[in-house]
Amino acid sequence: MPQKFLARQLSRVPQKLPLHLILVVPFVLQMFAVVGLVGWLSLRNGQKAVSELATELQEETAARIEQHLTTYLATPQLINQINVDAVQRGELKIQSEQSKRYLWQQIQHFETISWIYYATQQDGEFIGVTRQGHNRELRLALNQKQNDYQTFYYTLDLETNRVEFLETDPDPYQPQSRPWYPVAANSNEASWSEIYPDFDTSQLVITASLPVYDDAGAIAGVVGVDLFLNDINQFLHSLHADKAGQTFIMERSGLLVASSTAEPLAENAEGQSERIQATESQNEFIRATAEHVNESFGSVEQIQSQTQMNFVLEDTSGQGSTGNRHFLRVTAFQDGKGLDWLIFVVVPESEFMSQIHANTRTTVMLCFVALLVAIALGTLTAQWIAQPILQLSEASKGLTKHVAQPDFVNQPLDAEVEINGADEIRILAKSFNQLSRQLQASFVALEGTNSELEVRVEQLKQVQLQLVQSEKMSTLGQLVSGVAHEINNPVNFIAGNLKYARRYTQELLKLLQLYQKHYPTPPLEIDAQIRAIDLDYVSEDLPKLLGSMTEGTNRICSISKSLRTFSRGDSIQVAVNIHEGLDSTLMILRHRLKENGQRCAIRVNRRYGSLPLVKCYPTQLNQVFMNIIANAIDAFDEPSAKNLKFSKSSPATITIYTKVADYEDKVIIGIEDNGPGMTEEVRSQIFDYLFTTKPLDKGTGLGLPISRQIIVEKHGGTITCLSASGLGTEFIIELPM
């Protein structure tokens, strides 16, 4: 069918067209179409690459901002925790010269801090140190009941240890009526205040507060830290110092928290500083971005994670970056202590399109040059093909003239024509075939390289996991082995000397009895000393004291032995007693099993079966026991465990059992607890790399993946988890004997 259609179209072509035109025009059209298609595909691929590059840049920028915010906002919380510890140790008091120097020195280490203070619950007294005014002068503030809660300001010279009075604020100040105090007192944990403009500098400030409790668990006061947010502006500005685009942070209420622009984030209205809504910002980028997000989502409350979108910023300000497409990425930031912010990263497409436009101009120029070259080559090709035909035509005309002559028989015929060109065409076809084969070979090699890279990336992940495991085990082994060695030598010395001390004591007591028998009436001075030291009680208690010392020494020797068992080397597999590894692990974790302020003590049930020696890597296997038992203890400390009703008759329990499998030559080790358990969603991911349900400072997500690698890859065994929410968790390990 296509052949017939092509034949009909060719039949419509005028029959008297010149040959060079028939050859040149299709060649030029084909060349122009190919070059144009390549240019269009290049433009499309460039735009796609720009979009991907913009996404990567925004992801990197958002990640850097999140990391900076996490580190920056951790400072006031850390200061509060340090000051709570200082209050509980008695180092931070309202009426204490030491406390004044303590706070004065502390604030000088943190340039971004505006206030550090402590207020009491009982008397409502207040002590703090602050930076005031644009010059950020340090002042010590003291507010006491005896001064009718007037605030006295001082300056402190640490070199001369002199406190100099500056001024008094006659208005009574009640800390308990300030917003930061009831927020911390009612939440019973670290919390943040609302963001507010500073009275002197109009910079945005946020307060971190933490309650202080006395020994009885009652609220004793609140410590607080005021943090300037201007440094966040400077950090955001540094991200865009040499490129276009803007970055800003906004609360879900729409109020700006920080931005990479130089505009103020608070304005004076009727004598008071008020924060600025993002939709009312003077910056075109920020205002248009906030309006677009509100129009797209209706409410920013709908944004709970990362969101990527594009929008066109209309040119209303005459700025060069408006009037074209922009890439927008919105990331939710939450710190778990009350902060719920949105991070906006806006990048104009023009930031990346300059090179694409240059490539487009180059492509158009190349198309024009290619067209001229195609015309020239088509003309030369037509001449190259037509020349032999013209030679043949001339020879035919000569032959006609020669035949028309009366004596043409006797005249020689000179009509031979040599036509060259077939060889060049064959060479061109051969060259093309060679090029095709080379290109195909290149694609095959490229595909093989890609597959090899994928394999190497997977191997790199495995090596990384093994390196983490090796480093953890090396560090833990060195630490435990060092501690065991340091304990073992002096304890052996004490244990050896206690035997002689007990014998010497017995002999001295016998000598004392003989002396009292033969000299029942000692001199008055000796009799007075006997009564003063209560010789009968000493004689009775001294052997008991030596016995308790011997028992304690034996206990320390047992702990040292457990530590050495836990940390023995793993260069080769050795046959060991599995029960010794379990007992040494429990010995190390014994302190965590005891009762604490949140739960009762955890009972451990050992149901050991009769096991043969198992050939394994003992230290790595002990690490698996440590990870699983430590996770079980952590489960009892989780808030969800408070809903479980434990009692003396039914306490929190970890059960460890061992046995030989009935169906094949394997050893089974089971570790189960009656804790809160896990949901199916969590249980299905616990062996995934970097997965964890714990906070960032309490879990890495490597413990159970490493444990699975040790059991499956190192020992050829299996590890299985059985769990349900509210019904506890059980890990079953099977090892070949």
Summary of the structure (lengths in Angstrom):
residues: 737
radius of gyration: 43.5
end to end distance: 74.2
largest distance: 182.1
contacts: 2058
relative contact order: 0.06
helix: 52%
strand: 20%
